[in-house]
Amino acid sequence: MRTTVEWIGVSSNDICDRDRGPRIELGTALTKNDDVLVIGLIAADTDADETEPTLLVTDDLFDDETADALTAALRAVGATGKAGQVVSVPAPAGLPVRLVTAVGLGSAADAEDAENLRQAAGNAVRTLDGAGPVTSTLGAADLSAAAEGFYLGAYLFDDFRSGKSRSDRRPPSEVTLLVPQKTKQAKSELEHALVVADAVALARDFVNTPPSHLYPGEFADRAKRVGSAAGLDVQILDEQALADGGYGGILGVGQGSSRPPRLVRLTYAPSGAAKKVALVGKGVTFDTGGISIKPAAGMEQMTSDMGGAAAVIATVVAAAKLGLNVAVTATVPMAENMPSGTAQRPGDVLTQYGGTTVEVLNTDAEGRLILADAIVRACEDEPDYLIDTATLTGAQMVALGTRTPGVLGTDEFRDRVARLSQEVGEHGWPMPMPAELRADLNSRVADLANVTNHRWGGMLSAAMFLKEFVADDIDWAHVDVAGPAFNAGGAYGYTGKGGTGVPVRTLVAVLEDIASAG
């Protein structure tokens, strides 16, 4: 069986080039230049007396005889349409391609879900190493989801591979998405999807760059380059400017490293914007834990401890490229947390930007210290909304696993951010901040301690700490992505190993929602 999506007309190609992913364009028919056709496969519905999976293809893509031959070939190799399954067969004689790849979409209801289509596109493109031009019918089902899935599924970071290993994966460089017509709306949807996907890929690039090459000064310089290219106003505070300004949290965390800290601010300010949003992202370019040193096993993954910073930089760049009608400033503290003779000690007291004193009971709870400085500075701009994001606590993974960000903050805005995160497929989940946890942050000698004296509700206590630095009249959300920002396991869907780019799509969705609804 097959289900069809009608299309009419043929127009010239609309090609969108991106540096970090394949070239993706719109099409309305197969051409002789195509190498692989990717189609969706919907699992049989036994309740509806269906005995074989259903091909999801565009109308008139091929005739019934070709459809029957393709269905038989797929059935012969065990294709069921189960979500995540990818099966390839030689193309029937009626198709001008070498190979047909069918990707499972699950049930008919699952096939209508944008995230499932996004995952399906990613699953498909990851199997097509060395393939020539790829054409897919998934774009007819959901153009944006298919574009994001193919772009991010094909993402490859090989900047540090030599020639002998660089060819171990060769994703397709060209993907054509078949749509009913090349309308202005379709072109706009594709361009939007590619801007967002490219922002995710930019964040992945930052996270995947090793700490030997991405330290605070270099991170700041790269942020300036991408920000300036997008037309943003960029300000960088070096260690002297941080000292002059009283940024005790950033300086305290960074003082153990030979590579001094930075604070970067990137501003997008379109004329006539009714709302102002502050973004803050944790930028610890490597985290040893400092004097409270981490275990050696798995410490290499702390190259990802600047995932929050990567996300907010990429997001404000995307906001500018999309021309969103909302003012956005990203305030990004950057430091390297190292043990040395100059490192801060457990028991030290530092003075945060704005004057609050903090007793550092654990130097491995450093992210909240640099975020506190940045949050106070961001609040001075009097934004309507403030979102901070960070790979902040191992407790996030204990509570929610490695793929579900925790969202905390002022109740209404927290729930709004979580809902939008779920809609775009990043799965943010609202979490509480129980009032009784606040007393556990009291210090013996200072205004606050940076950790509690127990391990219960660590993600919640960290957010409670940050809340102390957020101005009372600002709607605030904190997004903990300790697990979701970095995939230490095998590739899945459109997510490879390493940096994931979470929560860029959430942040962009929130900015768009604020721009349209206030």
N, C-alpha and C positions, 0 to 999 in steps of 0.2 A: 504494500500500500504506500501511497504518498500523499502528503498534504501540500498544497501549493499556495504561494503568495503571488497574486497577480502583479505583473509589471508591463509597462508599455514604453515605447520610445527608446531611442539611442541618441546620446549626445556626446560631446567631446569629453575626454578624461579631465577630472579635476584632481590634480596630484598635490598631495601635502607631504613635503619632505621634513624629516626630523633627524637630528644627529644621533639620538640614542635608541632608535628603533627602526623598524622597516618603513619603507615608503608605502603609505596606504592611500588608495584612491577609490573613487566610486565607479561602478560599472553597471551595465544592464544586460550583458550577455557574455558568454564565453567567447574567447578569441583563440586564434591559432597559436598565439604566443604563450598561452597558459600551460603550466606543467602539472599542477595539482588542483583538483576541485575538492573543497572541504564542504561537506553537507552535515546537517544535523540529523540525528536519528532518535525518534521518539519510541520509547518502550511500548510493547504491546499492552493493551488494556484488556485483561481477561474478563473483567466485568462487562465490557462492551463486545465480547466475543471476538476480539481481535487476536489473531494467532501469530502475527509477525510484526516487527517494528515498522514504523512509518517514516518514510523519507521526508525531510523538511527541505523543499526545494522551491525555487521560483517557478512561476507558471511558464509552461512551454520551454523550460530549460532543455528538456529532452522528451521524446515521445514515449508512449506506453511500453513499447517493445524494449527500449533501452532501460526504462525504469524496472521492468520485470527482470531483465538480465542482471541489473545492478543489485536488485533485492536478493536474487538467488545467489549471487556471488558473496554478498555480505552474510547471508544466512549460512553459507557453506563454511565460512571461517569463524562462525560463532558470534557474530554481531547481534546484540540484543537491545541496544539503545539504553542500557543502564548508564546512569550518570557517571561520567569519568572515563568510560570505556572509549578507546580510540582504535579503529580498525581500518586498514588500508587494503585496497584490492586494485588490480589492474583495471583501467577504465574499459567499459564496453565499447564496442566498435562505433557506436553512435556518438561518442563524445570526443572532442578534439583535445584531450588531455592524456597524460601518461598514467596518472594515478587518481583514484578517488579515495579520499579519507573521510570516513564517517565517524563523527564524535557523538557519544551518547548524551542525551539531554534529560533522561529520566522520563517521567510521566508527561502527559500533555500539559498539565498544570505547571510542572517544573520547567517545561520548555518556554513558558511565558515569563519566567522570573529572570530579571536582568542579571543578577549575580550568577545564576546558573549558566546563562549564555556567555557571560564574561569568562567564567571558569572553563567552559567548553572550548571557547576560542583559544584560551591559553593552553589547554591540554593538547589541542590539535597542533598548534604551531610548534610546540616543544618536541613533537615527534618528527618534524619535517626537516631534519638536518640535511643540508646540501640540496634542498629542493629549489627548483626555479620559480618563476612567478606563480603565486597561489591566488586562486579565486574562491570565494566562499559565499554561500547563500545565507549564512548566519546574520549578515547585515540586514537582510530583509525582515528578520524577526525582531531585531533590536540593533539599530545601527551603532549607537553610542557604546553599548555593552560589547558588541563584537569588535569595534575598533580598539577599545581599551584592552580587551582580552588579547587580541592578536599583537598589539604593540608591546604590552608588558610581558606577554608570554615569550616573545622573541628577544626580550632584553638580554644583553650579554655584556658582562664586564670583564674585559681581558687586557686591561691597560698594563698589567704587570706580568703578562705571559710572554715568554720568548717565542720565537718563530716555531720551535719544535713542538710546542703544546697549544699554540693558538688555534689550530684547526680542529680541536677535539669537539667543537660544536659550531655549526654553521647554520644559523636560522635563516629562513627566507628573507630576502631584502625587499621584496615587492609583494603586496597583498592587495587584491581588488575585492571590494565588498559589493555584491550585487544588491541593488535597490530597485523599487518599482520605477522611479524616475529620478533623474538628477535635478531635483528641484533646489531652489535656494534654501529651503528648510533642511534638506538632506545635506547640502554642502555645509551649512551652519552647524548642524549636529556633528558632522565629522570633524570640522575644525575645532569645535569645543572639546570633543572627546580627545583629540590629539594634543591639545594644549594641556589638558588635565593629565593625560597619560605621560606626557613629556615631563611635567612637573614631578610626578611620581618617580620617573626614571632619574631625574636630576637628584632627588633626595636619595635614591638608591646609590647613585654614583658617589655622593658624599660619604655615605655610610660605608660603602665598600672600599673606599680609598684607605689604605693602611695608615696607622698612626705615625709611622716613619715619614710619611709624606703629607699627612694632614694634621698639623699641630695648630695651636691657636692663631699664630700669625699668618700661616698659610691659609687656614680656613677663612680668616677675615678677608684676606686678599681675594680668594675665590668668590666669596660672597659679594665683595665689591664689584668684581668683574661681571658676574651674572646680573647683579642688581643694576649696575650702570647700563648694561646692554638692554635692559628692559625699561629704561627711563626712570628708574627709582632714584631718590635722593639717598645717599649713603654716607653714614658717619661712623668712624672707627675711633674708639678710645684705646690707646695703648696703656702699658702698665703705669706710666707716669700720670697720664690723664685719669686713670682709675684711682690712683693714690690721691691726687689732688681733689677728686670728686667724692672721696669717702666711700668707695665701693669695697667695703671690708670683706664681704662674702666672696666675691670673685677673686680678690687678692689672696685671701686666706687659703682658698682651695688651690690656687695656682702657685703659691710661694715655694712649694717643694720641687717644682720643675725648673729645669734650665731654660725652658721655653715659656716665656711669660704670657699671661692671659690677655684677653681682648674683650671689648664689648662692641658689638656691631648693631647699628640701627638702620633699617631700610624702610623708606617711607614712600607709599603710593598715595597721592593726594589729588584725585580728580576734582575738577571744579564742580561745585553744586552738590557734592555728596552730602546727604542728610545725616548719615550715621558715621561714627568713627569706631574702628575696632583695633585693639591692641593684641598682637600675637607675641608670645614669649616662648622660647624653646631652649631646652638644656643642651649646652654645647661642650660637654666634657669629652675632649678628643681622645683621651684614653684614661681609664680609671683602674688604677692598681688597688684602690682602697686607701691609699696613703699609709700612714703609720698603722692604721687598723687594716692591715693588708689582707687582700682576698686570697683564697686558696688558689694554687697554681692551675688546677684543672679547670679548663674553660675560660681562663682569664683572657685568652686571645679574643673572645667575643666582645670584650669591652671596647673594642674598636667601634662598636655601635653605640657607645654611650652619648654620642652627639646626634642621635636619631631625631630627637625633638627639634634641635636647631636646624638640621637638614630640612625637616618638614616645613618649618615656618618660613625659611628662606625661599624654598621652592614655591610655597603657597603665595607669598606676596608677589613673586615674579609672575605666577599664573594670573593673579588678580589684575595685574597691569596688562598682560597680554589679552585677557578677556575683556578689558575695559569695564570692569565692574563699577557700578555707581555707589561705592562705599570707600571711605578713606581707611587705609590699613598701614599700620606701622609695626614692623617686626623688631623686637628688642632681643638681641641674641648674645648671652654671656658665653664666653669660650675660655676654657681652662684645661690644663692637664693635671690630673691628681696623682702625684708621685711621692714616694717616701724618700727623704733625704735629710741632711742636717739642717735644712732650712724649712722643712715641712711643718705644718701646724700639728699640734699634739692633742690627743684626747685630754680634755680638761682645759684647753685654751678657751679664752673668751674673745670673740671678735665683734666689731660694731658694723652692722649692716648699713647699707645706703639708707639714709633716712633716720638713723640713730638707734634703732633697736639693737640691744646686745644679745648675743647668743653664745651659750656654753656648748662647745663642741665635744660631745661625749663620744662620738664615733666619727672618725674622719672619712669613713666609707659612706656616710649619709651626707655627701657633699653636694649632690645635685640641688637639693632644696636651698642650700646656702647661696649658690650663684643665681638661682631663680628668684630668691627673695630680693636681691639687689635689683634685678631686672624688672620685677613686678612693680616695685616702688617707683622706679624710673618711668615705667610705662604708664602708671596711674597719674603721673604728673601731667600727661597729655590730656587728661580728662576724657578718656574714651567712653563710649556708651557700653561697650562690651570688651571683656578681656578673656582670652583663651591662652592658657599655657599648656605645653605638652612636653613630656619628658619620659625617658627610659628611667623611671624614678625608683621603683621598689621591686624586689623579688617577690614581695607579698602580692603584687598584682598577678603574677603567674600562679601563685598558690591558690588565689581566690578564683581566678577566671581562666587560667590556662594561657597558652602561648599565642592565641589568635584573637583574643577578645580584650580590647582596651577597656579600662575602667574610666568612667566619666563621673566626676564629682564637681561640686560647686553650688552656686545658688540654685535652688530647686527648679524653678521654671526654665532657666537657661540650660542647666544641666540636662534636663529631660529633652529639651529641643535639640541640643547637640547630639545626644545619644540617639534620638529618633532619626536624625539626618545621617548619622554614621551608619545606622542599620540599613537605611534606604540605599546608600551607595555601596554597600557590601563590605564595610570595614568593621561592622558588628559591635560598635561601642555599647557599653552597658552601664546604666546609671547605678551609682553606689552611694550609700549614705555617709554622713559625717556625724556620728553620735556625739552629742554634747559632752558626755562624760569623759571622752578621750582627751579633751583639752587640758584638764588638770595634770595629765601625765606628761605634758610638755613643760611643766614648771621647772625652773632651774634653781639650784641651791644658791647660785651666785649671780645669775644674770636674768634678763627679762624672759628668756626662753632657753630650753635645751633643744638640741637638734634631733634627738630621738627620745622615745619613751624608755622606761626601764623594764619593758617586757616586749614580747614578740607578737602580741595579739593585735589584729587590725592594722598591720603596718602600712598598707596603702592608704587607709583612712586617716591614720595619724599624720602621715606625710602631707596629705591634703589639708589637714587641720593646721599644720605648721604654716603652709603657704597662705592660708586664709588670713593669718595675722598681718600679712603685708598687702592685702588687697583693700583698696579704698571702699568704704561702706556703701557708696552709692553706685557702684559699678556691677553690672551683671557679669558673673565670672564662671568659667568652667575650666577644670583641670583634667587633662587626658593623659592617663598613665599608660604608656606603650612599652613597658619594659620587655615583655615578650613579643608583642606583635610587630615591633619595628625591625626585628632581625629573625630570619628563619635559619635556625641551626640544623634543621633536619633536611629531608629530601624535598625536591621540587614538587609542587602541586599546582594545578590550575595555571594561573598566570603569574605565580610566585616561584621564583627560583631560590636557590640557597643564598644566604646573605641578606643584605638590606632589602626591605619590602616596600619602603616608601609610605608606610602607614604613619601618621593619619592625614596625609596630604588631601586625599579625596574628601574626607570628612571636613577638613578646614575650608576647602574650596566651596563645598556645599553649604556650609554655614554662612560664609561670606555672601554667596549668591542669595541665600534665603533672607539675610539681613538687608541686602541691596533691594530686594523686591518687596519685602514685608515690613522692614523696619525692626 
